[in-house]
Amino acid sequence: MKRRNRVLTSADRALAAGQRGRHRWRHSLRLRLVTLFVFLALALMAVLAGGLKAALSGNGWREVARPMLVDYMDRVVVELGSPPDVARAQALVDRLPITLRIEGPQVQWASSTANEERRGWFVDRHRETPEDPWFIRPTADGHRFTFGWSPRLWQPQPGNIAWIVPALALGLILVTYACVHRLLKPLDDIREGADRFGRGDFDRPIPQRRCDELGDLALRINAMAHDIKGMLDAKRGLLLALSHELRSPLTRARLNAELLPDTPDSAAERAALLRDLNEMRDLISDLLESERLASPHAALQREPVDLAALVREVVAEMPGGDAVTLDLADGLAPLALDRTRVRLLVRNLVDNALRHSPDAARAPAVTLRAATPGPGIDLTVRDFGPGVDASQLAYLTEAFYRTDGARQRATGGVGLGMYLCRLVVLAHGGQLDVRNAQPGLAVTARLT
Protein backbone atom coordinates (compact mmCIF):
# COMPACT_ATOMS: atom_id res chain seq x y z
CA MET A 1 0.00 0.00 0.00
CA LYS A 2 2.83 2.40 0.85
CA ARG A 3 4.56 1.60 -2.41
CA ARG A 4 1.33 2.24 -4.30
CA ASN A 5 0.94 5.56 -2.51
CA ARG A 6 4.47 6.50 -3.51
CA VAL A 7 3.71 5.62 -7.13
CA LEU A 8 0.53 7.66 -7.05
CA THR A 9 2.38 10.56 -5.46
CA SER A 10 5.02 10.46 -8.20
CA ALA A 11 2.31 10.33 -10.83
CA ASP A 12 0.56 13.28 -9.21
CA ARG A 13 3.80 15.24 -9.16
CA ALA A 14 4.40 14.45 -12.82
CA LEU A 15 0.84 15.50 -13.64
CA ALA A 16 1.23 18.73 -11.66
CA ALA A 17 4.54 19.45 -13.41
CA GLY A 18 2.90 18.87 -16.79
CA GLN A 19 0.04 21.20 -15.88
CA ARG A 20 2.50 23.88 -14.75
CA GLY A 21 4.42 23.47 -18.01
CA ARG A 22 1.25 23.83 -20.09
CA HIS A 23 0.19 26.85 -18.06
CA ARG A 24 3.59 28.46 -18.53
CA TRP A 25 3.48 27.74 -22.27
CA ARG A 26 0.01 29.25 -22.60
CA HIS A 27 1.01 32.27 -20.51
CA SER A 28 4.37 32.96 -22.24
CA LEU A 29 4.11 34.72 -25.58
CA ARG A 30 7.81 34.05 -26.19
CA LEU A 31 7.49 30.28 -25.86
CA ARG A 32 4.46 30.22 -28.11
CA LEU A 33 6.24 32.25 -30.79
CA VAL A 34 9.31 29.99 -30.66
CA THR A 35 7.06 26.92 -30.86
CA LEU A 36 5.34 28.45 -33.87
CA PHE A 37 8.70 29.10 -35.55
CA VAL A 38 9.87 25.53 -34.92
CA PHE A 39 6.59 24.13 -36.20
CA LEU A 40 6.81 26.26 -39.35
CA ALA A 41 10.42 25.17 -39.90
CA LEU A 42 9.51 21.49 -39.58
CA ALA A 43 6.47 21.91 -41.83
CA LEU A 44 8.60 23.71 -44.43
CA MET A 45 11.21 20.93 -44.31
CA ALA A 46 8.49 18.31 -44.73
CA VAL A 47 7.00 20.16 -47.69
CA LEU A 48 10.40 20.57 -49.36
CA ALA A 49 11.33 16.94 -48.75
CA GLY A 50 7.97 15.76 -50.06
CA GLY A 51 8.22 17.97 -53.11
CA LEU A 52 11.78 16.82 -53.85
CA LYS A 53 10.76 13.19 -53.46
CA ALA A 54 7.77 13.70 -55.73
CA ALA A 55 9.97 15.40 -58.32
CA LEU A 56 12.62 12.67 -58.24
CA SER A 57 10.07 9.85 -58.31
CA GLY A 58 8.68 11.06 -61.64
CA ASN A 59 9.99 10.29 -65.12
CA GLY A 60 11.09 13.81 -65.96
CA TRP A 61 14.51 13.61 -64.34
CA ARG A 62 15.08 10.12 -65.76
CA GLU A 63 14.69 11.41 -69.27
CA VAL A 64 17.21 14.16 -68.56
CA ALA A 65 19.74 11.96 -66.75
CA ARG A 66 19.49 8.89 -69.04
CA PRO A 67 21.70 10.15 -71.92
CA MET A 68 24.46 11.35 -69.57
CA LEU A 69 24.53 8.18 -67.48
CA VAL A 70 24.42 5.91 -70.51
CA ASP A 71 27.22 7.82 -72.22
CA TYR A 72 29.34 7.75 -69.05
CA MET A 73 28.89 3.99 -68.57
CA ASP A 74 29.77 3.34 -72.22
CA ARG A 75 32.99 5.30 -71.79
CA VAL A 76 33.80 3.36 -68.59
CA VAL A 77 33.27 0.04 -70.39
CA VAL A 78 35.57 1.12 -73.23
CA GLU A 79 38.20 2.31 -70.75
CA LEU A 80 38.19 -1.07 -68.94
CA GLY A 81 39.16 -2.75 -72.26
CA SER A 82 38.47 -6.14 -73.77
CA PRO A 83 38.81 -8.41 -71.94
CA PRO A 84 38.01 -6.18 -68.92
CA ASP A 85 40.94 -5.14 -66.78
CA VAL A 86 40.07 -6.06 -63.17
CA ALA A 87 42.72 -3.73 -61.72
CA ARG A 88 41.21 -0.74 -63.53
CA ALA A 89 37.75 -1.80 -62.42
CA GLN A 90 38.90 -1.99 -58.78
CA ALA A 91 40.55 1.45 -59.04
CA LEU A 92 37.30 2.86 -60.48
CA VAL A 93 35.23 1.38 -57.66
CA ASP A 94 37.67 2.68 -55.06
CA ARG A 95 37.47 6.17 -56.55
CA LEU A 96 33.70 6.42 -57.06
CA PRO A 97 30.75 5.45 -54.79
CA ILE A 98 29.56 2.71 -57.13
CA THR A 99 29.47 -1.09 -57.36
CA LEU A 100 30.42 -3.03 -60.44
CA ARG A 101 29.87 -6.65 -61.47
CA ILE A 102 31.54 -8.18 -64.55
CA GLU A 103 30.18 -11.43 -65.94
CA GLY A 104 31.58 -13.08 -69.05
CA PRO A 105 33.50 -15.96 -70.61
CA GLN A 106 36.90 -14.65 -69.46
CA VAL A 107 36.24 -12.48 -66.37
CA GLN A 108 33.95 -13.16 -63.41
CA TRP A 109 34.41 -10.34 -60.88
CA ALA A 110 32.32 -8.32 -58.42
CA SER A 111 33.34 -5.28 -56.36
CA SER A 112 31.11 -6.26 -53.38
CA THR A 113 29.20 -9.13 -51.85
CA ALA A 114 25.80 -10.23 -53.01
CA ASN A 115 24.02 -8.59 -50.05
CA GLU A 116 25.77 -5.29 -50.67
CA GLU A 117 24.88 -5.49 -54.35
CA ARG A 118 21.24 -6.04 -53.59
CA ARG A 119 21.28 -2.94 -51.39
CA GLY A 120 23.30 -0.82 -53.81
CA TRP A 121 22.06 -1.60 -57.28
CA PHE A 122 20.01 0.95 -59.12
CA VAL A 123 17.57 -1.68 -60.41
CA ASP A 124 16.43 -5.06 -59.29
CA ARG A 125 17.79 -7.62 -61.73
CA HIS A 126 14.65 -9.73 -61.42
CA ARG A 127 12.47 -6.73 -62.41
CA GLU A 128 14.75 -5.57 -65.16
CA THR A 129 13.31 -5.51 -68.74
CA PRO A 130 15.13 -5.43 -72.14
CA GLU A 131 13.40 -2.15 -72.96
CA ASP A 132 15.08 -0.36 -70.03
CA PRO A 133 18.64 -1.71 -69.56
CA TRP A 134 19.86 1.41 -67.87
CA PHE A 135 22.73 0.17 -65.81
CA ILE A 136 23.53 -3.07 -67.58
CA ARG A 137 26.01 -2.71 -70.43
CA PRO A 138 26.84 -5.73 -72.65
CA THR A 139 30.03 -5.84 -74.75
CA ALA A 140 30.87 -7.41 -78.07
CA ASP A 141 33.13 -10.03 -76.49
CA GLY A 142 30.24 -11.44 -74.43
CA HIS A 143 30.88 -9.70 -71.11
CA ARG A 144 28.13 -8.01 -69.06
CA PHE A 145 28.73 -4.94 -66.86
CA THR A 146 26.21 -4.14 -64.07
CA PHE A 147 26.53 -0.79 -62.26
CA GLY A 148 25.00 0.27 -58.94
CA TRP A 149 25.40 2.60 -55.98
CA SER A 150 27.94 1.63 -53.38
CA PRO A 151 26.42 0.81 -49.94
CA ARG A 152 28.96 3.12 -48.30
CA LEU A 153 27.14 6.02 -49.92
CA TRP A 154 24.26 5.47 -47.45
CA GLN A 155 26.37 4.72 -44.42
CA PRO A 156 26.87 7.42 -41.72
CA GLN A 157 29.94 9.49 -42.26
CA PRO A 158 32.69 9.26 -39.66
CA GLY A 159 32.93 11.96 -37.02
CA ASN A 160 30.33 13.62 -34.79
CA ILE A 161 27.79 14.43 -37.49
CA ALA A 162 25.06 12.67 -35.45
CA TRP A 163 25.59 15.20 -32.66
CA ILE A 164 26.41 18.24 -34.78
CA VAL A 165 23.04 18.39 -36.53
CA PRO A 166 20.89 18.30 -33.32
CA ALA A 167 23.30 20.74 -31.67
CA LEU A 168 22.92 23.15 -34.58
CA ALA A 169 19.13 22.79 -34.45
CA LEU A 170 19.12 23.46 -30.71
CA GLY A 171 21.42 26.44 -31.19
CA LEU A 172 19.09 27.88 -33.82
CA ILE A 173 16.13 27.46 -31.43
CA LEU A 174 18.03 29.23 -28.64
CA VAL A 175 19.04 32.05 -30.97
CA THR A 176 15.42 32.35 -32.08
CA TYR A 177 14.24 32.52 -28.46
CA ALA A 178 16.86 35.17 -27.66
CA CYS A 179 15.69 37.25 -30.62
CA VAL A 180 12.04 36.89 -29.60
CA HIS A 181 12.94 37.75 -25.99
CA ARG A 182 14.71 40.90 -27.12
CA LEU A 183 11.85 41.75 -29.45
CA LEU A 184 9.29 41.47 -26.64
CA LYS A 185 11.43 43.05 -23.91
CA PRO A 186 9.25 46.22 -23.90
CA LEU A 187 6.34 44.09 -22.66
CA ASP A 188 8.21 43.50 -19.39
CA ASP A 189 8.75 47.23 -19.02
CA ILE A 190 5.07 47.89 -19.74
CA ARG A 191 3.98 45.29 -17.14
CA GLU A 192 6.28 46.71 -14.46
CA GLY A 193 5.18 50.25 -15.32
CA ALA A 194 1.52 49.28 -15.07
CA ASP A 195 2.20 47.80 -11.61
CA ARG A 196 3.90 51.02 -10.51
CA PHE A 197 1.06 53.19 -11.83
CA GLY A 198 -1.48 50.97 -10.07
CA ARG A 199 0.35 51.58 -6.77
CA GLY A 200 0.26 55.33 -7.38
CA ASP A 201 3.96 55.67 -8.28
CA PHE A 202 3.95 57.93 -11.34
CA ASP A 203 7.50 59.25 -10.95
CA ARG A 204 9.13 56.59 -13.14
CA PRO A 205 7.66 56.37 -16.63
CA ILE A 206 7.95 53.29 -18.82
CA PRO A 207 11.26 53.41 -20.75
CA GLN A 208 10.82 53.67 -24.50
CA ARG A 209 13.43 51.29 -25.89
CA ARG A 210 12.35 51.20 -29.53
CA CYS A 211 10.38 53.19 -32.07
CA ASP A 212 8.02 50.39 -33.15
CA GLU A 213 4.45 49.51 -32.13
CA LEU A 214 5.49 48.47 -28.61
CA GLY A 215 7.44 51.70 -28.17
CA ASP A 216 4.39 53.65 -29.28
CA LEU A 217 2.26 51.69 -26.80
CA ALA A 218 4.68 52.54 -23.95
CA LEU A 219 4.56 56.20 -24.96
CA ARG A 220 0.76 56.23 -24.91
CA ILE A 221 0.61 54.51 -21.50
CA ASN A 222 3.05 57.10 -20.13
CA ALA A 223 0.82 59.87 -21.45
CA MET A 224 -2.22 58.21 -19.84
CA ALA A 225 -0.37 57.87 -16.51
CA HIS A 226 0.62 61.55 -16.67
CA ASP A 227 -3.02 62.56 -17.20
CA ILE A 228 -4.20 60.33 -14.35
CA LYS A 229 -1.56 61.79 -12.03
CA GLY A 230 -2.72 65.29 -12.96
CA MET A 231 -6.33 64.44 -12.18
CA LEU A 232 -5.41 62.85 -8.85
CA ASP A 233 -3.27 65.80 -7.87
CA ALA A 234 -6.07 68.19 -8.80
CA LYS A 235 -8.57 66.19 -6.74
CA ARG A 236 -6.23 66.05 -3.76
CA GLY A 237 -5.48 69.75 -4.00
CA LEU A 238 -9.16 70.60 -4.15
CA LEU A 239 -9.94 68.42 -1.14
CA LEU A 240 -7.10 69.92 0.86
CA ALA A 241 -8.15 73.44 -0.06
CA LEU A 242 -11.77 72.82 0.86
CA SER A 243 -10.85 71.15 4.14
CA HIS A 244 -8.50 73.98 5.05
CA GLU A 245 -11.00 76.68 4.13
CA LEU A 246 -13.77 75.01 6.14
CA ARG A 247 -11.72 75.16 9.32
CA SER A 248 -12.09 78.94 9.80
CA PRO A 249 -15.92 79.18 9.64
CA LEU A 250 -16.16 75.97 11.66
CA THR A 251 -13.97 77.47 14.39
CA ARG A 252 -16.11 80.61 14.47
CA ALA A 253 -19.31 78.54 14.64
CA ARG A 254 -17.92 76.52 17.54
CA LEU A 255 -16.91 79.72 19.34
CA ASN A 256 -20.36 81.19 18.87
CA ALA A 257 -21.92 77.98 20.17
CA GLU A 258 -19.72 78.16 23.25
CA LEU A 259 -20.93 81.74 23.87
CA LEU A 260 -24.61 80.82 23.79
CA PRO A 261 -26.36 81.39 27.13
CA ASP A 262 -26.34 78.25 29.24
CA THR A 263 -30.02 78.09 30.13
CA PRO A 264 -31.96 74.97 31.09
CA ASP A 265 -34.08 75.22 27.92
CA SER A 266 -31.12 75.51 25.50
CA ALA A 267 -28.60 73.22 27.22
CA ALA A 268 -29.55 70.14 25.22
CA GLU A 269 -29.50 72.01 21.88
CA ARG A 270 -26.19 73.64 22.76
CA ALA A 271 -24.61 70.27 23.65
CA ALA A 272 -25.89 68.68 20.42
CA LEU A 273 -24.58 71.60 18.36
CA LEU A 274 -21.14 71.40 19.98
CA ARG A 275 -21.06 67.64 19.44
CA ASP A 276 -21.80 68.04 15.72
CA LEU A 277 -19.23 70.82 15.38
CA ASN A 278 -16.60 68.70 17.11
CA GLU A 279 -17.40 65.84 14.79
CA MET A 280 -17.03 68.10 11.76
CA ARG A 281 -13.70 69.34 13.13
CA ASP A 282 -12.46 65.77 13.58
CA LEU A 283 -13.66 64.87 10.09
CA ILE A 284 -11.77 67.77 8.52
CA SER A 285 -8.63 66.89 10.49
CA ASP A 286 -8.84 63.26 9.43
CA LEU A 287 -9.37 64.26 5.78
CA LEU A 288 -6.35 66.53 5.82
CA GLU A 289 -4.19 63.90 7.46
CA SER A 290 -5.37 61.14 5.12
CA GLU A 291 -4.57 63.21 2.04
CA ARG A 292 -1.13 64.06 3.39
CA LEU A 293 -0.38 60.41 4.09
CA ALA A 294 -1.85 59.22 0.78
CA SER A 295 0.46 61.53 -1.12
CA PRO A 296 3.51 59.74 -2.62
CA HIS A 297 5.66 62.53 -1.12
CA ALA A 298 4.37 62.15 2.44
CA ALA A 299 7.06 63.54 4.75
CA LEU A 300 7.59 61.72 8.03
CA GLN A 301 9.36 63.39 10.95
CA ARG A 302 11.23 60.29 12.09
CA GLU A 303 12.95 60.09 15.45
CA PRO A 304 13.88 57.26 17.82
CA VAL A 305 10.66 56.30 19.62
CA ASP A 306 10.19 53.95 22.57
CA LEU A 307 7.00 52.36 21.33
CA ALA A 308 6.09 50.74 24.66
CA ALA A 309 6.28 54.10 26.49
CA LEU A 310 4.28 55.77 23.73
CA VAL A 311 1.51 53.16 23.98
CA ARG A 312 1.28 53.59 27.77
CA GLU A 313 1.10 57.36 27.38
CA VAL A 314 -1.62 57.31 24.70
CA VAL A 315 -3.78 54.73 26.49
CA ALA A 316 -3.53 56.62 29.80
CA GLU A 317 -4.84 59.80 28.13
CA MET A 318 -7.91 58.14 26.63
CA PRO A 319 -11.33 57.90 28.32
CA GLY A 320 -11.70 54.33 29.51
CA GLY A 321 -8.02 53.63 28.92
CA ASP A 322 -7.50 52.45 32.49
CA ALA A 323 -9.53 49.33 31.66
CA VAL A 324 -7.34 48.38 28.68
CA THR A 325 -5.00 45.42 29.26
CA LEU A 326 -1.39 46.13 28.27
CA ASP A 327 0.99 43.30 27.40
CA LEU A 328 4.16 45.10 26.30
CA ALA A 329 7.37 43.16 25.82
CA ASP A 330 10.47 44.42 27.60
CA GLY A 331 13.72 45.36 25.92
CA LEU A 332 12.28 46.41 22.55
CA ALA A 333 14.73 48.57 20.62
CA PRO A 334 13.57 52.10 19.73
CA LEU A 335 12.37 52.56 16.16
CA ALA A 336 12.75 55.58 13.88
CA LEU A 337 9.08 56.61 13.69
CA ASP A 338 6.96 59.70 13.23
CA ARG A 339 5.77 60.20 16.82
CA THR A 340 2.69 62.24 15.92
CA ARG A 341 1.47 59.76 13.27
CA VAL A 342 2.12 56.75 15.52
CA ARG A 343 0.17 58.40 18.34
CA LEU A 344 -2.70 58.80 15.87
CA LEU A 345 -2.37 55.11 14.96
CA VAL A 346 -2.47 53.89 18.59
CA ARG A 347 -5.29 56.26 19.55
CA ASN A 348 -7.48 55.21 16.60
CA LEU A 349 -6.92 51.49 17.18
CA VAL A 350 -7.65 51.66 20.92
CA ASP A 351 -10.63 53.99 20.42
CA ASN A 352 -12.01 51.64 17.79
CA ALA A 353 -11.68 48.67 20.15
CA LEU A 354 -13.33 50.56 23.05
CA ARG A 355 -16.27 51.82 21.01
CA HIS A 356 -17.09 48.46 19.45
CA SER A 357 -16.96 46.32 22.58
CA PRO A 358 -18.87 48.24 25.31
CA ASP A 359 -20.70 45.18 26.61
CA ALA A 360 -17.90 42.63 26.14
CA ALA A 361 -16.89 40.30 28.95
CA ARG A 362 -13.30 41.55 28.74
CA ALA A 363 -11.74 44.93 28.05
CA PRO A 364 -9.62 45.43 24.94
CA ALA A 365 -5.99 44.27 25.05
CA VAL A 366 -2.89 45.85 23.55
CA THR A 367 0.10 43.61 22.79
CA LEU A 368 3.57 44.68 21.73
CA ARG A 369 6.03 42.06 20.44
CA ALA A 370 9.14 41.87 18.27
CA ALA A 371 8.11 41.00 14.72
CA THR A 372 8.75 37.41 13.63
CA PRO A 373 10.04 36.85 11.08
CA GLY A 374 11.89 39.95 10.04
CA PRO A 375 12.77 43.24 11.72
CA GLY A 376 10.27 45.57 13.34
CA ILE A 377 7.64 45.49 16.08
CA ASP A 378 4.09 44.08 15.94
CA LEU A 379 1.45 46.22 17.66
CA THR A 380 -1.78 44.23 18.16
CA VAL A 381 -5.02 45.73 19.49
CA ARG A 382 -7.83 43.26 20.17
CA ASP A 383 -11.36 43.74 21.38
CA PHE A 384 -13.71 41.02 22.65
CA GLY A 385 -16.87 42.28 20.99
CA PRO A 386 -19.04 40.65 18.32
CA GLY A 387 -16.45 41.01 15.53
CA VAL A 388 -17.42 41.40 11.89
CA ASP A 389 -18.40 39.13 9.03
CA ALA A 390 -15.46 37.54 7.23
CA SER A 391 -16.67 39.04 3.94
CA GLN A 392 -16.24 42.56 5.39
CA LEU A 393 -12.67 42.24 6.68
CA ALA A 394 -11.11 43.33 3.40
CA TYR A 395 -13.11 46.59 3.42
CA LEU A 396 -12.50 47.76 7.00
CA THR A 397 -9.45 49.82 6.02
CA GLU A 398 -11.20 51.64 3.18
CA ALA A 399 -12.18 55.29 3.52
CA PHE A 400 -15.70 56.01 4.84
CA TYR A 401 -16.52 52.32 5.25
CA ARG A 402 -18.71 51.27 8.18
CA THR A 403 -20.07 47.79 8.76
CA ASP A 404 -23.60 46.86 9.68
CA GLY A 405 -24.77 45.61 13.07
CA ALA A 406 -22.65 46.69 16.02
CA ARG A 407 -20.45 49.01 13.93
CA GLN A 408 -23.09 51.47 12.76
CA ARG A 409 -23.18 55.24 12.67
CA ALA A 410 -24.53 55.35 16.21
CA THR A 411 -21.22 54.12 17.57
CA GLY A 412 -19.51 57.29 16.36
CA GLY A 413 -16.96 58.00 13.65
CA VAL A 414 -17.27 58.44 9.91
CA GLY A 415 -15.21 55.47 8.71
CA LEU A 416 -11.80 57.15 8.48
CA GLY A 417 -10.13 55.70 11.59
CA MET A 418 -8.99 52.37 10.18
CA TYR A 419 -8.20 54.02 6.85
CA LEU A 420 -5.85 56.43 8.61
CA CYS A 421 -4.26 53.54 10.51
CA ARG A 422 -3.48 51.77 7.25
CA LEU A 423 -1.99 54.93 5.75
CA VAL A 424 0.22 55.50 8.80
CA VAL A 425 1.52 51.93 8.73
CA LEU A 426 2.15 52.00 4.97
CA ALA A 427 3.95 55.35 5.26
CA HIS A 428 6.34 53.68 7.70
CA GLY A 429 6.95 50.76 5.33
CA GLY A 430 4.90 48.27 7.36
CA GLN A 431 1.64 46.41 6.90
CA LEU A 432 -1.74 46.25 8.62
CA ASP A 433 -3.51 42.95 9.22
CA VAL A 434 -7.18 42.73 10.29
CA ARG A 435 -8.65 39.40 11.39
CA ASN A 436 -11.46 37.96 13.47
CA ALA A 437 -10.08 36.75 16.83
CA GLN A 438 -13.25 34.87 17.87
CA PRO A 439 -14.45 36.62 19.88
CA GLY A 440 -13.72 40.11 18.76
CA LEU A 441 -11.52 41.77 16.18
CA ALA A 442 -7.71 41.83 16.23
CA VAL A 443 -5.71 44.43 14.30
CA THR A 444 -1.94 43.98 13.97
CA ALA A 445 0.24 46.83 12.76
CA ARG A 446 3.82 45.91 11.86
CA LEU A 447 6.13 48.93 12.16
CA THR A 448 9.69 48.85 10.81
Buried (B, 14 or more C-beta within 10 A) or exposed (E): EEEEEEEEEEEEEEEEEEEEEEEEEEEEEBBEBBEEBBEEBEEEEEEEEEEEEEEEEEEEEEEEEEEEBBEEBEEBBEEBEBBBBBEEBEEBBEEBEBBBBBBBEEBEBBBBEEEBBEBBBBBEEEEBEEEEEBBBBEBEEEBEBBBBBBBEEEEEEEEEEEEEEEEEEEEEBEEBBEBBEEBBBBBEBBEEBEEBBEEEEBEEBBBBEEEEEBBEBBBEBBEEBEEEBEEBEEEBEEBBEEBEEBBEEBEEBBEEBEEEEEEEEEEEEBEEBBEEBEEBBBBBBBBBBBBBBBBEEBEBEEEEBBBBEBBBEBBEEBEBBEEBEBEBEEEBEEBEBBBEBBBBBBBBBBBBBBBBBEEBEBBBBBBBBEBEEEEBBBBBBBBBBBBBEEEBBEBBBEBEBBBEEBBEEEEBBBBBBBBBBBBBBBBBEBBBBBBBBEBBBBBBBBBB
